[in-house]
């Protein structure tokens, strides 16, 4: 049972879930949601999540970043996209989950966050992490960490089915 203001992990119902995520960069650091997984291992994700029916991608990103981090953002250009097909990466426990994600560049509207209003059930905080430190860190997807550290002119728009 979930607590008020905490989003449970979506059910694995065999459908593709549409999601959007924010790439919020400030002075060479990326804003991440700090999560705790199996055996209390910490991992980091960009703030974002499932798109509501009738909601635009841009509104989805702004809402999710605000809910999970407390930061108000202006959503800008599309940065890249990926699929996550659970059966490809973790067939023993995630074979029923498929999410298609778009990542958008975001600009902070105010330097100070509000208290996060609705966090995911595994989220334990937020953190600013230097982009140069993402590769090899507990940041997912690592393909995005490498992408962020590539020369901008060689970054692909689609990352593929990556974790």
N, C-alpha and C positions, 0 to 999 in steps of 0.2 A: 504494500500500500504506500502511495506517495504522499508526501507532506504538501500543504498549500505552498504555492510559489516554487515548487520543484517539479520539473518535467520528467516523467519516467521515460526510460528508453523505449522507442517505438516498437510495436509488436512486429514480429517477422511474419508477414502475411503473404509473401510471394510477389508483392507488387513493387515496382520501382518507386522510390521516394524521391521527390524533388526537394533539393535543399540549396541554400545560398549561404556564403560565408564572407566575412569581412577581413580584408587585409589592412589593418590599421597600423601604420608605421609612423614612428615619432623618433627623430634624431637617431636613425639607424637601428631602432629596436621595433620588434613586432609585438603587438598585444596578443596574448594567448590566454585561453581558459585552461586552468590547471585542473586536471582530472585524476581520480584514483581508480585504478582497475583491479584486476585479480591480484590477490596476495599483496594488496596495498601498494602496488607499483604506480608511481606517478607518471602521467603522460600529458602532453599539451596538444591543444587543438586551436585553430582559429575560431573565434566566436561565430556562431551561426547555427542554422538548423532548418527544420522542415518549413516549407512554404505553405501557408494557409490558403484554402480555396478563396479565390477572388483577390488575393494579395499579389502585387507586383514583386518581381525579384528585388528591386531596389528597396521597397517597403519592407520586404522580408529581412534583408540584411540589416537595415537600420533598427528594426524592432529587435532582432536577435542580439545584436551587439549591445543595445541598451539593456535588454533583459538580463543578459549573462554577465556584463561587465560594468554597467552603470554609465558607460561613456555614450554621449550623444555624438553621432557622426553624420557627415554628409557623404552619401554613397556616390562614387564616381564611376570610372570606366571598368568594364569587364577586364579582369587580369588573365584568367585562365579557367579551365574546367577539368573535371575528372569524373570517372566512374569508380565506385567501390562496389565490387561484386564479392560478397562474403564467401561464396563457394570457391572462388579462386584463391583466396588468401587463408581462410580458416574454415575448411569444409566440415570439420568435426563439430563446430559449434555455431557457425554463422552462415550456413548455407542458404537460409531463407531470406537474407537481407541483401538488398541492392539499392544503393543510393547514387543519384547523379547530382553532382555539386558544381556550382559556379562560384568563383571567387571574384570579389570586386574590391578595387582600391577604395579606401575610406579616409576621410580627413576628420580629425577631431574638431568639434564645434566649441568645446570648452575643455580646458586642461584638467579640470577636477571632475571626477566621476560622482554620480549619484550612487546610492546603495543599489546593487543588483536586485532586480525585482523577481525574476524567475530564472532559476538556474537548473541545469540538468542534474539528475539524481547523483551522478558521480563527480560533479564539479565541487572543488574545495577552495577555489580562489581564482585570481587573475594575476598575470605577471607580464612585465615587459622584458623581452629577451633580445639580445643583440642578434641581428640577422646572421652575422658571421659565425655564431655559435649554434645555429639550428641543426646543421648537418652533424649526425652522430648523437644528437640529443634525444630525449624522449618525445620529440615533436613528430606529429603525424599529419599528413603523409610525408615521409622523408623525400619523396619525389618533389613535393612543393618546397621543402627546405633547400634542395639542390637547385630548383628553379629560381628561387629568390636570390641565390648566390651566383647565378649565371649572368653573363653580360645581357643586358636588356634586349639587344638586337638579335640574340640567338634563342630567346625563350619561345617555346612552342605555345600555341593557344590551348591545345588539348593535351593533357598529360596521360590519358588512357586509363586503363583499369589499374590503379595503383593504391597502395596502402602505405 
